[in-house]
Every structure is written in C-alpha cells, then in structure tokens.
Amino acid sequence: IRNLLSGMGAMALILGLGGCKTPAPEVPAASGFLTTYRDMEQVDDVTWLREAPGNRIVRYKKFIINPVKIKVQEFEGQPVRPEGAQEASDYMRAALTKALSDKYPVVSEPGADVAEIRVAVTDAYRKKSRVGMAMEAEIVDSYSGVPAAAVVTAAMDELVYGKKWAGTGVKSLMDKWAAGFRNALDEAQDED
C-alpha cells in the first residue's frame, strides 16, 4: 500500500514541481470528504497518506468507481455551474475507468475481492499560467466500508483555457492522476 499511496504522491510531485520557476501547488486542506483524516502521514509538501495495517490492497481485484464528487464552488472568481461540475465528475470517473479497466474490472456490485474507489476534487485554482487541483481519494472495502488507503494531494499543470473551469488543463491533471493511480495500484499488487 505504501507504494500505491507513494505513487499517487509522486505523481503530485511530478505534476507540480516541474522547475524552479514553476509555481508549486497550494497545500490542500482537509475537505471532510474522507472517512477519517486520523493517522494521515505527510510525505511531501502537498501529500498526506493513510494506509490500513498490512497490504490490504492486494485482496482487491475489481473496483467500483463511485461518482466523483466535485467540491469546487468557484474558479477564478466565477461560480462553478452544476453542468460544469457534472462534466468534471464524469470526466474523472471515465479517466479512472479507462486507466484501470484493461487489468482491473470495473464493476457495480460489491464482492469479496471488490473495493470502492472514492474520489473528490476539492479545489481548483490558477497560479500564473498554470492550473492547480486538489484531490482526496480513498479505497474502501465494498462490503464493510472500512478504508484500506487514502490520500490528500495537489498538483499543477499548464493552464489551457476551455469554455468551463473543467477545461483542458484540469482534464489533463485528471488523466495524469488516473494514470498515476493505475501505476501505483500495479506496484501495490506486485508486492503480493
């Protein structure tokens, strides 16, 4: 699990700290989305992790990807409209599904080898020519709801304007986060 969560944190570093003059992501604040923030360990300036004792991730071979919560209320002083939030939610869920589904079946029913992936985009902001995004995620047992792992992190990418706050720059961050999540999940599974 440490590799899974560290991989997600490493992805935040890769995305957020690309050069000396590049603005760093803002430190994410706990939004209340996770089951608990107790026992979160800070691993870098913008990433906190929590893992259950033992590598519980290896028992999960299938995943339910819950609808992604968009907790962003405004971007650059403009309110995020419900349709923009829904577009971002759908996009992030699709990015995770695409990243996982060739190896890890995405299912809709609980099972002994099924975990739920819960994700929330908790902030989005602009810094110079870059867009930042904070996310919280946890993997929970599909039967018991007991968390196996959680992360709070932030990242930045080039700002490419779209019609809505969920334009190309934010979508690029979502794609990269989903790919990093998959890579980290593979590493955690290989530990078994």
N, C-alpha and C positions, 0 to 999 in steps of 0.2 A: 504494500500500500504506500509505503514511503516513496517508492519510485513513481507510483501513479500521481500522488499529490505533488511530489517534487517536479515531475514533468509538467504539470499544469503551472506551477510556479515558474519553472524555467521558461515556459512559453511566454509568460508575462514579461520576464526579463528580456527575452529575445525581441519581443514586440515593442517593449517600452524603452529600452536603453540602448538604442542603436548607435549613438555617437555622443561626443562630449557636449555639442551644442544643441542636441535634440532635447526638447523638454521631456521630463520624466512624468509618468502618470501620477495622478494625485493618490494619496493614501486613502484606500476605501474605508468607509465607515460601516459598521455592522448595521444592516437594514431591518433586522427582525425576521428575515426570510428563513434562515436555517433553524433546524430543530433546537439546537443549542449552540452557543458560542463558547461554552466552557471547554477548557483544555485545548484551545486553539494555540498552536505554536507559530511564532513569527519566523519565517525562513528567509525573508529579504524585506526590503523597504515597503513593498506593496503586496505581500502574500502571507496569509496565515493558513495553517493546515490543522486538521484534526483527523486522526485515524483510530479506529477501534483496535483493541489489542489483537495481535496476530494478523496475518494477511487474509482477511475475510473476503477480499475481492475475488480471489481465485475460485470461490464456490459459485460465483455467478457467471453463467454462460450466455444468458439472454437478458435483455433490458427493456423496460418500459420507459419511454421518454415522455415524461409529463409535459403538458403545455408549459412553455417558458413564460415566466412572469416578467413583465416589463414594469419596473417600479419608477422609471424615469418620468418625471412630471413635466419637465421643460428642458429645452435645448436652446442655447444662445438667446435666452430671454423669451422664447416663444413656447407656448404650451404644446405638449405632445398630444396630438389628437388620438382618439381611440383607434381610428383606422391605421394610423402610423404605428401605434403600439402593437396592434394585431399583426401588421405586416412584419414587424421586427420579431415578434414571438414566433410566427410561422416560419420565418427565415431561419432563426436559430435552431428550432426543432428540426427542420429539414436538413440543416447543415450537420447536426449531430447524427441524424438518421443515416445520411449519406456516408459520414465518416465511419460509422460502426457496422452498418448492415451487411457488408460483404463477409464479415467474420463472426459478428455477434448479432444473432437475430433480434430484431426489434419487435416486441410482442405487445399484446394489450391485456393479457391476463396474468395474475400472479402465479408463481410456481416456486418449487424448492430451489431451483437454480436461476431464479429471476430477481433482479434488483431494479429499483426505480431510480432514474436519474432526474433530479430536481434542479432546475437552473433558474436564476433570476438575474436580469440586467438591472443593476441597482443605481447606476449613474452613467451619464454620457455628457461630455463637455469638450470644449475646444481650447487648445493651447497653441497659439501661433498658427502654424499651418498643419497642425495635427489634431486628430480627434482621440479622445480618451474614453475608455469604458471600464466600469467596474462591474464585476460579476461575483455571484455567490453560487455555489453548487454543492450538492451532496448526493451520495449514493446511499440508498436505504434499502433494507430488506423488503421485498414485495409483500410478504405475509405480516411481519411483525412491525414494520416501520422503523426498526432500530437502525440508526445511521452506522454505516461502515466507514465512511470517509466524508470529509467536507473541505472546501477551500473558499477563501475570500481573496480576490485578487483584482488587479487592474492592469491595463495595458494601453498602449497608444499605437496609432498607425497614421499614415498620411491621410489628410482630410481631402476627400473628393466629394464635392457637393452633389447632392441629389435633390429631388423635389422635397423630401421629408428628412427629418433627423436621421432616419434609418437608411440614409444614402449609402453610397458605395464604400466609404471609409469605415462605417460601422459594420457593414456586411463583411468587409474584409477581415475585421477583427473577429467576427463571429466564426468565419470559415477557419481562420488560423487557430482560434481557441478549440474548435471542434476537432481539428486535425491533431493538435497537441494532446487533447483529451484521449483520442484514439491511440496515439503513440504511447502515452503513459499507461493506458489500460493494457496494451500489449505487453509492456515491460512488467507490469504487476502480475499478469497471467503467466509470464515466462518464469517468474520466481518460484512457481509451484514445483 
